[in-house]
């Protein structure tokens, strides 16, 4: 890791930064240390330089951006494991719906309300958890949420042989306790990783969410068949305990409040006045040297001492005096007015909603027409899991490759919209998967027809989940915490709606009609991507100019 020779300009550039489109970044440099890239830290890659976005501290070894790869990956994988276990607990009852309905003496539709209780409480819980992550750090939220999630699973294990009321209350508390799984891990990714390698991390995290939703019913089905629903919750609790131990020792705090170098604003895509401002700032130091300096970051002035391992075990850091809990609580409600955030919410919610639909209907669809028992119902979810693996690769590696290709053609300037072409493939796969599964089930073909359709459908859904998160984080990385609260909360509300109607709707109209209606809603939402692809930068400039957070007194 190295940095270009730093000019001596000292004038405040914040006013110019505010005038450019949020999310527009100079990512690649041709290796000649152009004025736009002067002073920026980079990683050599062939004949070009990958500029580091955001710029890490020059002298502080405690900056998560400067951690060793092993430390970053240890922290990241702990976060992914936490999200995976949380997502497992959501649809864990999918293969046990019929036994639970018999135990409680309730209909399948009413039992699905228990899933709805978890979903809606997830959305509400995020609004309260994430301000704490901003004020006190990520680590205490991870630890407390994980511990409470384990307690809720013990409660549900006991309630599985009790009453419907105690069970649905336990599911509601589970939703409150596991709420951060869909908001804090993307924030941790932006805390530690640079823009150029963030897409694959977000995609793998998205796989942990959908993979948990798909593998949870599979594993729980094997347990339910032999030991009952209660032991499915108890065994998950054991794994959550292991996650808590690993998290305590190998997941340090990633919130960083120290100073970092600020990237210079870039002139491309600005109007004439903006270009003049940039040229004025870059020329203050009189440095027009075109040769890159090989000075390493490690040669920078000595900074704070490196925090030791034992110091990193502290459960919380000193509260951030610059964070207002009131403002942190209210910002997500303002972010819903941002078109970029609203698009991400709708695509994320529509895509992840399919997992809720599959989890709520597998027992209803496959027990009757195909005579599947609990174990066979769980095995159905192997197909969606394989589909999610494919979708994760497509939206990770493929998305980054496409975005990097367009970035290099755009003189090294990255626009968040460069990821969006992948949405075309996500839309096609989602619609074809729903059509395939709906038609084959409707005409009572071999069970492999709808099962394979589920896999194709899940590949498209996985791409929608990962793409929406990556795009929103690229646009508003400085608001990653509040952003993910908005996205996760609106997603929970959208998925909650399906839990109230899906079983009775299928009974009344059939699977083909229901799946095609929902797939059409997905396509309609995905088509709005064209608006962002062609007008996204103008929209982002409008967001910066209107600055609703500042107008609301919440910035």
C-alpha positions in Angstrom: 0.0 0.0 0.0 1.5 3.3 -1.0 0.5 6.9 -1.5 1.1 9.6 -4.1 3.1 12.6 -3.2 1.0 14.9 -1.1 0.5 18.5 -2.2 0.8 21.3 0.5 -2.8 22.5 0.0 -4.4 23.2 3.3 -7.6 25.0 2.4 -10.8 23.4 3.6 -12.5 21.5 0.8 -15.6 20.4 2.5 -17.8 22.9 0.6 -16.6 21.4 -2.7 -17.1 17.8 -1.5 -20.7 18.6 -0.6 -21.4 19.8 -4.1 -20.4 16.6 -5.9 -22.7 13.6 -6.2 -22.5 11.4 -3.1 -21.0 8.0 -4.0 -19.0 9.3 -7.0 -15.4 8.3 -6.3 -12.0 8.3 -8.0 -11.1 4.6 -7.9 -8.5 4.0 -10.5 -5.5 6.1 -11.5 -3.2 5.5 -14.5 -0.1 5.4 -12.3 1.0 8.9 -13.2 -0.1 10.6 -10.0 -2.5 13.0 -11.7 -3.5 16.0 -9.7 -6.9 14.5 -8.9 -5.1 11.6 -7.2 -2.3 13.5 -5.6 -1.9 12.6 -1.9 -4.2 9.6 -2.1 -3.1 6.2 -0.9 -3.3 3.4 -3.4 -2.6 -0.3 -4.2 -0.6 -0.9 -7.4 -2.3 -3.2 -9.9 -0.5 -3.7 -13.1 -0.3 -0.4 -15.0 -2.9 1.2 -12.8 -3.4 2.1 -9.2 -6.5 1.2 -7.1 -7.1 4.3 -5.0 -8.3 3.4 -1.5 -11.8 4.6 -0.7 -12.2 5.5 2.1 -8.6 6.7 2.8 -7.2 5.0 5.9 -5.3 6.8 8.7 -1.7 7.4 7.9 -0.4 6.7 11.3 -3.0 5.0 13.6 -2.6 1.1 13.6 -6.0 0.9 15.4 -7.8 2.1 12.3 -9.8 -1.0 11.1 -8.9 -0.1 7.5 -5.3 -0.8 8.5 -5.8 -4.0 10.3 -4.1 -7.2 9.0 -6.1 -9.4 6.6 -6.3 -12.1 9.3 -7.9 -9.7 11.8 -10.3 -8.2 9.2 -11.4 -11.7 8.1 -11.7 -13.0 11.7 -14.0 -10.1 12.5 -16.0 -10.3 9.3 -16.5 -14.1 9.5 -17.8 -13.7 13.1 -20.3 -11.1 11.9 -21.4 -13.4 9.0 -21.8 -16.3 11.4 -23.9 -14.2 13.7 -26.1 -13.1 10.8 -26.4 -16.8 9.6 -27.5 -18.0 13.0 -30.0 -15.2 13.3 -31.4 -15.9 9.9 -31.6 -19.7 10.7 -34.0 -18.9 13.6 -36.5 -17.2 11.3 -37.7 -20.0 9.1 -36.6 -22.8 11.4 -40.2 -23.9 12.0 -40.9 -24.3 8.2 -40.7 -28.1 8.3 -42.5 -28.2 11.6 -45.6 -26.2 10.6 -47.9 -29.1 10.5 -46.8 -30.7 13.8 -47.0 -27.3 15.5 -50.4 -26.6 14.1 -51.6 -29.9 15.5 -50.0 -29.2 18.9 -51.6 -25.8 19.2 -54.8 -26.7 17.5 -54.4 -23.8 15.0 -54.6 -23.4 11.2 -51.5 -23.0 9.1 -52.4 -19.4 8.3 -52.6 -18.5 12.0 -49.3 -20.3 12.7 -47.7 -18.2 9.9 -48.5 -15.2 12.1 -45.7 -16.4 14.4 -43.3 -15.7 11.5 -44.9 -12.4 11.0 -44.4 -11.5 14.6 -40.7 -12.1 14.2 -40.5 -10.1 11.0 -42.3 -7.0 12.2 -40.4 -7.0 15.5 -37.1 -7.2 13.5 -38.1 -4.0 11.7 -39.0 -2.2 14.9 -36.0 -3.5 16.8 -33.5 -2.1 14.3 -34.7 1.4 15.0 -33.6 1.0 18.6 -30.5 -1.2 18.3 -28.6 0.8 15.7 -28.5 4.2 17.5 -26.7 2.2 20.3 -24.2 0.9 17.7 -23.5 4.5 16.6 -23.1 5.8 20.2 -21.4 2.9 22.0 -19.9 0.9 19.1 -20.7 -2.3 17.2 -19.2 -4.8 19.7 -21.7 -4.3 22.6 -24.6 -4.6 20.1 -23.3 -7.8 18.6 -22.7 -9.4 22.0 -25.9 -8.4 23.7 -28.1 -9.2 20.7 -26.4 -12.6 20.4 -26.9 -13.5 24.0 -30.6 -12.4 24.0 -31.1 -14.3 20.8 -30.0 -17.5 22.5 -32.3 -16.9 25.5 -35.2 -16.4 23.1 -34.5 -19.7 21.4 -34.6 -21.5 24.8 -37.9 -19.9 25.5 -39.2 -21.1 22.1 -38.0 -24.6 22.7 -40.1 -24.7 25.9 -43.0 -23.0 24.2 -43.0 -25.5 21.4 -44.7 -27.9 23.7 -46.8 -25.3 25.4 -49.4 -22.8 24.1 -49.7 -20.8 20.9 -49.7 -17.6 22.9 -46.4 -18.2 24.6 -44.9 -19.4 21.3 -45.9 -16.3 19.4 -44.7 -14.0 22.2 -41.4 -15.8 22.1 -41.2 -15.3 18.3 -41.9 -11.6 18.8 -39.0 -11.3 21.3 -36.8 -13.3 19.0 -37.4 -10.7 16.3 -36.5 -7.9 18.6 -33.3 -9.5 19.8 -32.0 -10.7 16.4 -32.9 -7.4 14.6 -29.3 -6.2 14.0 -28.4 -9.2 11.8 -29.7 -7.2 8.7 -28.2 -3.9 9.6 -25.0 -4.1 11.6 -22.9 -6.5 9.5 -23.0 -4.3 6.3 -21.9 -1.4 8.6 -19.0 -3.6 9.8 -18.0 -4.3 6.2 -17.8 -0.5 5.4 -15.8 0.0 8.7 -13.1 -2.4 7.6 -13.0 -2.8 3.8 -12.4 -0.5 0.9 -14.8 0.2 -1.9 -12.9 -1.9 -4.6 -13.3 -5.2 -2.6 -16.6 -4.4 -0.8 -19.0 -6.0 -3.3 -17.9 -9.6 -2.8 -18.1 -9.1 1.0 -21.6 -7.7 0.9 -22.6 -10.5 -1.5 -21.2 -13.2 0.8 -23.0 -11.6 3.7 -26.2 -11.6 1.7 -25.6 -15.3 1.2 -25.4 -15.8 4.9 -28.8 -14.2 5.3 -30.5 -16.2 2.5 -28.5 -19.3 3.2 -29.6 -19.3 6.8 -33.2 -18.9 5.7 -32.7 -22.0 3.4 -30.4 -24.2 5.4 -32.4 -23.5 8.6 -35.5 -25.5 7.5 -33.2 -28.2 6.1 -31.3 -28.9 9.3 -34.3 -28.3 11.5 -36.3 -30.9 9.5 -33.8 -33.6 10.3 -34.0 -32.7 14.0 -37.8 -32.3 14.0 -38.3 -35.7 12.4 -36.4 -37.5 15.2 -36.5 -35.3 18.3 -39.3 -32.7 17.9 -39.6 -29.0 17.3 -38.2 -28.1 20.8 -34.8 -29.6 20.1 -34.4 -27.7 16.9 -34.4 -24.5 19.0 -32.2 -26.0 21.7 -29.5 -27.1 19.2 -29.5 -23.6 17.5 -29.0 -22.2 21.0 -25.8 -24.3 21.4 -24.4 -22.9 18.2 -25.3 -19.3 19.3 -23.3 -19.9 22.5 -20.3 -21.0 20.4 -20.8 -17.8 18.3 -20.8 -15.7 21.5 -17.5 -17.2 22.7 -15.8 -16.7 19.3 -17.2 -13.2 19.1 -15.9 -12.2 22.5 -12.3 -13.2 21.7 -12.0 -12.5 18.0 -14.4 -9.7 17.1 -12.9 -6.3 18.3 -14.7 -3.0 17.9 -14.7 -1.7 14.3 -16.2 1.8 15.0 -13.4 4.3 14.4 -13.5 8.0 15.4 -10.0 9.0 14.7 -9.0 11.4 11.8 -8.5 10.1 8.3 -7.2 11.8 5.2 -10.0 13.1 3.0 -10.2 12.2 -0.7 -9.8 15.1 -3.0 -13.0 15.9 -5.0 -12.8 15.0 -8.6 -13.7 17.3 -11.5 -15.3 14.8 -13.8 -19.0 15.1 -14.0 -19.0 18.6 -12.3 -20.3 21.8 -13.7 -17.9 24.6 -14.7 -17.9 26.3 -11.3 -17.2 23.0 -9.6 -14.2 22.3 -11.8 -12.8 25.7 -11.1 -13.1 25.1 -7.4 -11.3 21.8 -7.7 -8.5 23.3 -9.9 -8.1 26.1 -7.4 -7.7 23.7 -4.5 -5.3 21.3 -6.3 -3.1 24.2 -7.4 -2.7 25.8 -3.9 0.3 23.6 -3.3 1.9 24.3 -6.7 2.6 20.6 -7.0 2.0 19.2 -10.5 4.5 16.4 -10.3 3.2 13.5 -12.5 5.3 10.8 -10.9 3.9 8.5 -8.2 5.8 8.5 -5.0 6.5 5.0 -3.5 6.4 6.2 0.0 4.6 3.6 2.1 2.0 4.3 4.7 4.2 2.8 7.4 6.7 5.6 6.9 4.2 8.2 8.0 4.7 10.0 11.4 4.3 7.9 14.5 0.7 7.6 15.7 -1.0 6.1 18.8 0.3 2.8 20.1 -1.3 -0.3 18.8 -4.1 -1.6 21.0 -3.2 -5.0 22.6 -5.3 -8.1 22.4 -6.6 -7.9 26.0 -7.6 -4.2 25.5 -9.6 -5.4 22.5 -11.7 -7.6 24.7 -13.4 -4.7 26.3 -17.2 -5.0 25.8 -17.6 -1.3 25.0 -15.6 1.8 24.3 -16.1 5.3 25.5 -19.4 6.7 24.2 -19.0 8.9 21.1 -19.7 12.5 22.2 -20.4 13.5 18.7 -23.4 11.2 18.3 -26.8 12.2 19.5 -29.1 9.2 20.2 -32.1 11.3 19.2 -30.6 12.2 15.8 -29.4 8.6 15.3 -33.0 7.4 16.0 -34.7 9.9 13.7 -32.3 9.8 10.7 -33.6 6.5 9.2 -37.1 8.0 8.9 -35.6 10.9 6.8 -33.6 8.5 4.6 -36.7 7.0 3.3 -37.2 10.2 1.3 -34.0 9.5 -0.6 -34.9 7.9 -4.0 -31.7 5.8 -3.9 -32.6 4.4 -0.4 -36.2 3.9 -1.3 -35.2 1.8 -4.4 -32.9 -0.3 -2.2 -35.6 -0.9 0.3 -38.1 -2.0 -2.3 -35.7 -4.3 -4.2 -34.3 -5.8 -0.9 -37.8 -6.3 0.5 -39.2 -7.9 -2.7 -36.2 -10.2 -3.1 -36.0 -11.4 0.5 -39.7 -11.7 0.7 -39.5 -14.9 -1.4 -37.7 -16.7 1.4 -40.5 -15.8 3.8 -43.1 -17.1 1.2 -41.2 -20.4 0.6 -40.8 -21.0 4.3 -44.5 -20.4 5.0 -45.8 -22.5 2.1 -43.5 -25.6 1.7 -45.5 -27.7 4.2 -48.8 -26.5 2.7 -47.7 -27.3 -0.9 -45.6 -30.4 -0.7 -47.3 -32.3 2.1 -50.6 -32.5 0.3 -49.7 -32.9 -3.4 -46.5 -34.8 -3.1 -46.9 -36.4 0.4 -43.6 -35.1 1.7 -43.0 -35.6 5.4 -41.1 -33.1 7.6 -37.6 -34.4 6.5 -38.5 -34.2 2.8 -40.0 -30.7 3.2 -36.7 -29.6 4.7 -34.7 -31.2 1.8 -36.7 -29.0 -0.6 -34.6 -26.0 0.6 -31.4 -27.5 -0.8 -32.4 -26.2 -4.2 -32.9 -22.5 -3.0 -29.6 -22.8 -1.2 -27.7 -23.9 -4.4 -29.5 -21.0 -6.2 -28.3 -18.6 -3.6 -24.8 -19.8 -4.0 -25.0 -19.1 -7.8 -26.7 -15.7 -7.2 -24.0 -14.8 -4.6 -21.2 -15.5 -7.1 -23.0 -13.6 -9.9 -23.7 -10.5 -7.8 -20.2 -10.6 -6.2 -17.6 -11.4 -8.7 -19.6 -10.5 -11.8 -21.0 -7.3 -10.4 -17.5 -6.1 -9.3 -16.0 -7.0 -12.7 -18.7 -5.1 -14.6 -18.4 -2.1 -12.3 -14.6 -2.1 -12.6 -14.8 -2.3 -16.4 -17.1 0.7 -16.6 -15.0 2.5 -14.0 -11.8 2.2 -16.1 -13.7 3.3 -19.2 -14.8 6.3 -17.2 -11.2 7.5 -16.6 -11.1 5.7 -13.2 -14.2 7.4 -11.8 -16.6 5.0 -10.0 -20.3 5.7 -10.1 -22.6 3.5 -7.9 -24.9 3.0 -11.0 -22.1 0.9 -12.6 -23.3 -2.1 -10.6 -26.9 -1.9 -11.8 -26.7 -3.8 -15.1 -26.6 -7.0 -13.1 -30.2 -6.3 -12.1 -31.4 -7.3 -15.5 -30.2 -10.9 -14.9 -31.7 -10.8 -11.4 -35.1 -9.9 -12.8 -35.0 -12.6 -15.5 -34.0 -15.3 -13.0 -36.6 -14.3 -10.4 -39.5 -14.3 -13.0 -38.4 -17.5 -14.7 -38.0 -19.3 -11.4 -41.5 -18.3 -10.2 -43.0 -19.2 -13.6 -41.2 -22.6 -13.6 -42.2 -23.6 -10.1 -45.8 -22.3 -10.5 -46.4 -24.1 -13.8 -44.9 -27.4 -12.8 -46.8 -27.4 -9.6 -50.1 -26.4 -11.2 -49.9 -29.2 -13.7 -48.8 -31.7 -11.1 -45.5 -32.7 -12.8 -42.7 -34.5 -10.9 -41.7 -32.8 -7.7 -38.4 -31.9 -9.2 -40.1 -29.3 -11.4 -41.1 -26.8 -8.6 -38.0 -27.7 -6.6 -35.7 -26.7 -9.5 -37.8 -23.6 -10.0 -37.2 -22.6 -6.4 -33.5 -22.7 -7.1 -33.7 -20.4 -10.1 -36.0 -18.1 -8.2 -33.6 -17.9 -5.3 -30.6 -17.1 -7.5 -32.4 -14.0 -8.7 -33.6 -13.1 -5.2 -30.0 -13.4 -3.9 -28.8 -11.1 -6.6 -31.5 -8.5 -5.8 -30.6 -8.6 -2.1 -26.8 -8.2 -2.6 -27.2 -5.6 -5.4 -29.6 -3.4 -3.5 -27.3 -3.3 -0.4 -24.1 -2.7 -2.4 -25.7 0.2 -4.4 -27.1 1.9 -1.3 -23.8 1.6 0.7 -21.9 2.9 -2.3 -24.2 5.9 -2.5 -24.2 6.7 1.2 -21.4 5.0 3.0 -21.1 7.7 5.6 -24.7 6.8 6.7 -24.3 3.1 6.5 -25.8 2.4 10.0 -28.9 4.5 9.5 -29.2 3.4 5.9 -29.4 -0.3 6.8 -31.9 0.4 9.5 -34.2 2.0 6.9 -33.6 -0.9 4.4 -34.1 -3.7 6.9 -37.1 -2.1 8.6 -39.0 -1.6 5.4 -38.1 -5.1 4.2 -39.5 -6.5 7.4 -42.8 -4.7 6.9 -43.0 -5.9 3.3 -42.3 -9.5 4.2 -44.7 -9.3 7.2 -47.6 -8.5 4.8 -47.1 -11.9 3.1 -47.3 -13.8 6.3 -50.9 -12.4 6.8 -52.2 -13.6 3.4 -50.0 -16.1 1.7 -51.5 -19.4 2.9 -55.2 -18.4 2.5 -54.4 -16.8 -0.9 -52.9 -20.0 -2.2 -55.9 -22.0 -0.9 -58.2 -19.6 -2.7 -56.4 -19.0 -6.0 -53.7 -21.7 -6.4 -50.0 -21.5 -6.4 -49.6 -20.5 -10.1 -51.7 -17.4 -9.7 -50.1 -16.3 -6.5 -46.5 -16.9 -7.6 -47.0 -15.1 -10.9 -48.7 -12.1 -9.1 -45.8 -11.8 -6.7 -43.3 -12.2 -9.5 -45.0 -9.4 -11.5 -44.7 -7.1 -8.5 -41.0 -8.0 -8.4 -40.5 -7.2 -12.0 -42.4 -3.9 -11.7 -40.1 -2.9 -8.8 -36.9 -4.0 -10.7 -37.9 -2.0 -13.7 -37.4 1.2 -11.7 -33.7 0.3 -11.9 -33.6 1.9 -15.4 -34.5 5.3 -13.8 -31.5 5.0 -11.5 -29.2 3.8 -14.2 -29.8 6.7 -16.5 -30.7 9.4 -13.9 -29.0 8.1 -10.8 -26.2 10.7 -10.6 -28.6 13.6 -11.1 -30.7 12.1 -8.3 -27.7 11.9 -6.0 -26.7 15.5 -6.7 -30.3 16.5 -5.9 -30.0 14.6 -2.6 -26.8 16.4 -1.8 -28.3 19.8 -2.7 -31.6 19.4 -0.8 -29.8 17.8 2.2 -32.9 16.7 4.0 -30.9 15.6 7.1 -29.5 19.1 7.6 -32.9 20.7 7.0 -34.3 18.4 9.6 -31.6 19.4 12.1 -30.3 15.8 12.2 -26.9 16.0 10.4 
